[in-house]
Amino acid sequence: MSDDRGACDGPWHRRHRLAVDVTVAAAFVLLDTGTTLTGATWWPGHPGTLAWVMLGVQALACASLALRRIAPLTVVGVLGAFTLAVTLLISPAGVLKPAHPGNVWAPLSTMLAAYGPLFYRRSRRTAYLALAAFTLVVMRPWDPSVTNVMVGLLRTGVGPLLALYFDARRRLVHALVERAERAERERHLLAEQARAEERARLAGEMHDVVTHRVSLMVLQAGALKVTAPDAATRQAAEELRSAGCQALEELRDLVGILRTAPQGDQTPSVAGFADLVAESVAVGIPTELIEEGDPALASPVVGRTAYRVLREALTNVRKHAPGARVRVRVEYDTAHVRLTVRNTPPAGRHRSALAATGSGLGIAHLRQRIEVVHGTLRAGPCSDGGFSLEATLPAFVPTAQTEV
């Protein structure tokens, strides 16, 4: 699991995480420098060379916030060491004399630094020990005052409390997502079981109803053959009886197929893209498949829809663009699945017999199927004479949703 566990981290934050951290660190450098110069912390009334040097060191210590996700304990250590150094220079060394001795001498950056160890690290014991030491340095219990104790506790206590809250929230969201995915898988299995039971039921009804009627027809044809007064009628009755027997045999085979459970997971999905591409290559259509992202992001309904879109697109290429080269690009992300099928201009003449097959409504039917899952379809000729089909589908559609 990544160390980036920000509860509010969206795609933009993940892509620009370093830039965000550097910006936050720069803002705290400016904030702490400004508050120090106004006398809100340890700044002396008559600053000398040492005071300006320590101001620069403070700026560097605050800049370490840019590493708060990568090395949170290091950031706490750097700011704690700076605060301890300032404390020792003031007392007992006495080389720095704050204009306001009752102030808390730690910079405001300590608030954000205290947030990191409990949120970005898995080892809570080390984080608690580091934060305890950090709190003691900020509070200065050896120089007790109500202001120092209260402000010091707030400085180093609010961050860890927020970190614990957001971490608990992240864990809860993760658990809810896992539960939703598990429920979807269970619904998928229940739907498969219901389909299998419906197949068996239909097979039984077909066998009971049709076999009964056809058997009567065969028996009546046999009786007619025996009692017919002329040879032509007997021949027709025999042909009718033979056809009925053949129909019964074929019906038994069909019922057996319907009653047989499918072997393995034969449901079309994105996992079958490679097989479709291989079939096109095998019949002489150079086809390239490019997949970007994690196919597991596509829900079962979306996977089946995308499979049918690709199958129809490759079929159209074989019919209408013989000799063309095909590029299939599939992009998976958390929100969408984008399927693009583009072919070059045909290199050979259309085979009219093959092109004439079908209803000519393939694209229209695909558009209807895609609209059912709230997707979009764009299809049309390209400027180079080829053809492009682009389907954009939502990554998640519940399995129980009705399909066309």
N, C-alpha and C positions, 0 to 999 in steps of 0.2 A: 504494500500500500504506500502511496506517495506520502511524503511529509507535509504536503500542502493540503491541510485539512480545513481551510477557511470555509465557514458555514455560508458566507455570502460570496464565495468565489464563483463567478460565472465564467463563460468561455473567454470574455475579453480579459478578465483578471488573470486567467491562466496563461494566456498568450503574452501578456505584458506585465507579469508578476515582478520581474526585476526592476522595470521602469517605475512601477508603483512604489516599491520599497525604497528606491533611491529618492523619489520625490518626497515620500513621507519623512525619510531621514533628513533631507535638506530643509524641510519645513520645521522640524524640531531643532535643527542647528540654529536656524534664524530665531525661532521662538526662545530658546534657552539663552542665546547670546543677548537678545533684547531684554529679557527679564533680568539677566545678571547685570547688565549695564545700568538698568534703572534701579538697582539696589534691592531687588526682591529676593536675592539669595546671599551669596558670600562676598559680593563686590565691596572693596574697601572705599572709604570716603576719599582717600588720596592714593589712587592706584600707582604702583611702581612697575618696574620691569617684570618682577615675578608675577604680579597680578595679570599682566597682559599675556605672559607666557601661559599661565594656567587657563586663561580664557581661550587661547588657541588649543590647548590640550582638551578642554571641555568640548570644543567644537568637534575635534576628532573623535572623542568618546561618543558624542551624540550621533556622529555620522555612522558609527558602527550599527545603528538601527537598520541600515540597508541589509545586514546579514541576519536579521531577527528570525527569519524562517529557516535558514540554513544552519546557523549556529546560535540558537537562543541563549544557551548557557554562557557562551563567549561574550555576548552582548551584555548580559547581566554582570559578568565578571569585570568587563572593561569599565562600565559605569560605576560599579561598586568600588573598584580600585581608585577611580578618580575621586569619588565622594570621600573615601577614606583618606586619600592624600590631602585633599582640601581640609578635612577635619584635623588632621595631624599638623598641617601648616598653621592652622589657626590656634589650636591648643593640643599639645603643650608647647609647640615650637614658637608660636607667637609672631611669626614673620608676616602673617596676613591678619589684618584687623578689619573685620566686616563693619560696614557702616551701621548695620542693624544686626547685632549679635543674636537676637532671638529668632532669626529666620531659619528655615530648613535649608541646608546648604546643598542638598542634592538637586541636580537639574530635573526639569519636568520630564525629560526623556525616560526617567526611571519608571514612569507609569506604564508606558508602552513596552518597555523591556521586561517588566514583571509579567506581562501577558503571555510572552512566548514560551517559557519552559513547560508549562502545563498543557499548552495547546499543540505545540509542534514536536514535542518529544514523547516517546512511549514510556520511558523510565520515569515514573512519577516520584520514586523515592529520592533520586538524585535532584530532581527539580524542587522538591519540598525543602531539602537541605540547603540548596543554593538560595532559594527565596527567603528562608529563615535568616541566613547570614546577611543577605541583601537588606532585609528589613531592619536588622540591628544596626547596620552601618548608617542607614538613612535616618533612623529614629534618634541615634546618639543617646542610648540609655545612660551612659556615664555622665551626661550633662542633662539631667532630666528637666523637662518642662512639659506642661500640658499641651502646648502648641506643637512642640517637636514630636511628642508621642502620637497625638491625634493625626497630624498632617502626615507623619511618616507612615502610620498604618494605612491611611487612605491611599498614599502614593503607591505602596507595594501590595495592598490588599484588594483593591478594586479590580486590577488587571487579572490576577489569578481567579477571582470569582467569575468574571466574565468568560475567562478561558474555560473553566469547568462547565459553565452554562452552555456555551457554544459547542463544546465537545460532546456534551450529553445530547444536545439537539442534533448534531451531526450523526451520532450513533443511532438515534431514534429514526431519523430520516432514512438512514441506510437500512435499518431493520424493516421499515415500512416498504421500502423499494423491494427488498428481498421477498417480503411476504406477498407483495403484488405480483412479482414474477413467478413465485411458486403457485399462487392462485391461478395465474394464466396457464401455466403448464398443466395444472390439474384440470382446468376447464378444457384444455386441448385434449387431454387423455379421455375425459368423460365424453367429449364430442366424438372422438374416434370410436369409443365403445358403443355409443348410441348409433353411430353409422353402421357398425358391424352388426348390431342387433337388428337394425332396420333392414339390412341386406338379407339377413337370415329369415326375417319375417316375410319379406316380399318373396323370397325364394320359396318359402313354404306355401304361401297363398298361390303363387304361380303354379307350383306343382299340383296343389290340390284342385284348383279350378280348371286350369287348361288341360292337365292330364286326364281329368275325368271326362271332359267334353271330347277331346281327341280320341280317347279310348272308345267312347260310344260310336264315333264316326268310323273307326277302324272295324269295330264289330259289325256295324250295319253294312259296311262295304263288303265284309266277308260273307255275311248272310246273303247280300244281293248277288254276289258271285255264284253262290251255290244255287240260288233259285231263279236266276235270270234265264229267260227262254232262248236267248240268242247269244252268239259268240261275241258280238260287239259290246253288248252290255256287260257280259262277264269280263271282257278285257278292260273296260273302263272301271269296273268295280275293283279289279285287281290293282290297277294303277292307283286308284284312290286309296286302297288299303295299304299299298307299299309307301305311298307318300305320307300317310298317317303314321305308319311305323317309323319312318325316317324322322318325322317331326317329333315323335316321342323321344327318340334317341338324342336328337339335338337339344330338346328341352331338358333332358336329364343332364347333359353336359353343361348347359347354361346354368341350371340350378346348382350343380356342383361347384361351378366357379363362384357363384354368388354366395354360397355357404362357406367357402374357403376363406379364412382370414388372410389378409395380405401378409406376405413374408417381409419382416423388417419394416422400416419406415419408408414407404414409397410415396409419401405425400410430397408433391412438387414444392420446392423451396429454392432459396438462393444457393443451396448446396448443389443443386442440379445444373447451375449455369455452365460449369465445365463440361458436363456431358452434352449439353445442347451445342456448345461451341465445337466439341469433338465431332459431333454428327455432321455439322456443316463442313468442317475440314475434310471429313471422310468422303463427302460427295463432291469435292472439288471447289468449295468456296473458301478461300483463305480468310480465316477469321481470327482476330486477336481479342483476348479478354484481359481487361485491366480492372482490378478491384482495389479500391482505396478505403481504408477503415476496417472496422470489425463487423463481419456479417451477422454476428450474434445480436447486433442492435436492431435488426429487422424482426418484427413480431411474425408469428406464423401466417397470419392473414396477409400481411404485406409481402412475405416471402412467396406465397402462392401466386399472388397477383403479379409480382415482378417476374416470376418464372413464366407465366402465361404471356406476358407482354413480350419477353425476349423470344419465346417460341414462335409467336405470331410474326415478330419482326424478321427473324431469320427465315421463316417460311416465305414471307413476301420477297425477300432478297433472292431466294432460290427460284421463285416464280418469275419475277419481273426484272432481275438484274443479273443474268448469268455471267460468270467470269468476274464479277465485281469483288473487291476486297472489302472486308467488313471489320470495323473496330467497335468493340463493346466496352463501354466504360461504366463501372458501377461505383458510386460513392456512398459510403455509409457514414452517418453521424448520428448524434443523439436525437436530432429532430426530424431528419428526412433521409430517405433513400432515393438517390437520383440515378436513373438508368438511361444511358444514351447509346443508341445504336445508329451508326452512320456508315453508309456504304459508298464506294466510289462509283462513277458511271459504269454501266454494264460494258464488258469487253466483248460480248458475243451477241448474236441476234436472239430476240425473245422466242422461246419455244411456245407457240400459240396454244398447243394442247395443254401444256402445264399452266400457262398463264390464264387460260379460260376456266380452270377449275376453281371452285369456291364461289361464294355468294357476292364477293366484292364489298362486303360490309365488315371486314376484319377490323379496320381502324375504328369504325363506329362502335363496334362491340367492345373493343378495348377501352375506348373513351368512357363508355357506360360503366364498365367494370372498375375503372380507376376512379370515377366519380363516386362510386359506392363507398370507397375507403377515403374519400375527401382528398384525392390527389388530382393532378393535372397532367394533360398529355398534349404535346406539341409535335406535329408531324408535317413534313413537307419537303419539297425538293431543295437542294443546295445550289449555290451559284456555280459550282463546278460540274453540275449535271448529275450528281449523286442524290441520295435521299437521307434524311435525318429524322430520327424518332427519339424524343426525349420525354420520359415519364418521371414525374416527381411525386413521391408517395410519402405520407407520414411514417416515421419509423415505427410507431406503436399504434396498432389498432387491435382492440380486444378480439380474441379468437371467437367469442360467441357472436360477434357481429355478423349479420346476414351477408352472404356473398352472392353475386350474380351467377 
